[in-house]
């Protein structure tokens, strides 16, 4: 059920490029880190994503959002999302 809800929201809101993230999916101590950026909090992440991508040209194509049955356990399900980003960055 959660994978289906995430899939729907990711397709509709393209939050990987828009920053239009539903905060209910994230803990209060959410942190993001890549080689260039380190952020704390989902709101800071969302603002950063919005500023990073050109909103007129960028798209997030969601290929699949599924429960990963090979690595999940009933106590700790793992959801895997596969996506493709396109467009321009600012």
C-alpha positions as CSV (number, residue, x, y, z in Angstrom):
1,X,0.0,0.0,0.0
2,X,2.8,2.4,0.9
3,X,4.7,1.7,-2.4
4,X,1.5,2.4,-4.4
5,X,0.9,5.7,-2.5
6,X,4.6,6.7,-3.0
7,X,4.4,5.8,-6.7
8,X,1.3,7.9,-7.2
9,X,2.8,10.9,-5.4
10,X,6.1,10.7,-7.2
11,X,4.4,10.5,-10.6
12,X,2.0,13.3,-9.9
13,X,4.3,15.7,-8.0
14,X,7.7,14.8,-9.6
15,X,9.3,15.7,-6.3
16,X,12.8,14.7,-7.4
17,X,12.9,17.8,-9.5
18,X,10.1,20.0,-8.1
19,X,10.7,19.7,-4.4
20,X,7.0,19.3,-4.0
21,X,7.5,16.6,-1.3
22,X,4.9,15.3,1.0
23,X,6.6,15.4,4.4
24,X,4.5,12.6,5.9
25,X,6.9,10.1,4.3
26,X,10.0,11.5,6.2
27,X,11.1,11.4,9.8
28,X,11.8,14.7,11.6
29,X,15.5,13.9,11.6
30,X,15.7,13.4,7.8
31,X,19.2,14.2,6.3
32,X,20.4,14.2,2.7
33,X,24.0,14.0,1.6
34,X,25.7,13.6,-1.7
35,X,29.3,14.6,-2.7
36,X,28.3,18.3,-3.1
37,X,25.5,18.9,-0.6
38,X,24.6,18.1,3.0
39,X,21.1,19.1,4.3
40,X,19.1,18.5,7.4
41,X,15.3,18.5,7.3
42,X,12.9,17.7,4.5
43,X,11.9,21.3,4.0
44,X,15.5,22.4,3.3
45,X,15.8,19.5,0.9
46,X,12.6,20.4,-0.9
47,X,13.7,24.1,-1.3
48,X,17.1,23.0,-2.6
49,X,15.7,20.7,-5.2
50,X,13.3,23.4,-6.4
51,X,16.2,25.9,-6.7
52,X,18.5,23.3,-8.4
53,X,16.3,22.3,-11.3
54,X,14.9,24.5,-14.1
55,X,11.2,24.0,-13.4
56,X,10.2,24.7,-17.1
57,X,12.3,21.9,-18.6
58,X,13.0,19.3,-15.8
59,X,11.0,16.1,-15.4
60,X,11.2,13.1,-13.1
61,X,10.0,9.9,-14.8
62,X,9.1,7.2,-12.3
63,X,9.8,3.8,-13.8
64,X,8.8,1.7,-10.8
65,X,8.1,1.9,-7.0
66,X,7.9,-1.5,-5.5
67,X,8.5,-3.5,-2.4
68,X,11.9,-5.2,-2.9
69,X,11.0,-8.8,-2.0
70,X,14.7,-10.0,-2.3
71,X,15.9,-7.7,0.5
72,X,12.8,-7.0,2.6
73,X,11.6,-8.8,5.7
74,X,8.1,-8.6,7.1
75,X,9.5,-6.5,10.0
76,X,11.5,-4.2,7.7
77,X,10.1,-3.9,4.2
78,X,12.3,-2.1,1.7
79,X,10.8,0.0,-1.1
80,X,12.8,0.6,-4.2
81,X,12.1,3.4,-6.6
82,X,13.7,3.6,-10.0
83,X,13.5,6.9,-11.8
84,X,15.0,8.9,-14.7
85,X,15.6,12.7,-14.4
86,X,15.8,15.0,-17.5
87,X,16.0,18.7,-18.1
88,X,18.3,21.4,-17.0
89,X,19.8,22.5,-13.7
90,X,20.2,26.1,-12.7
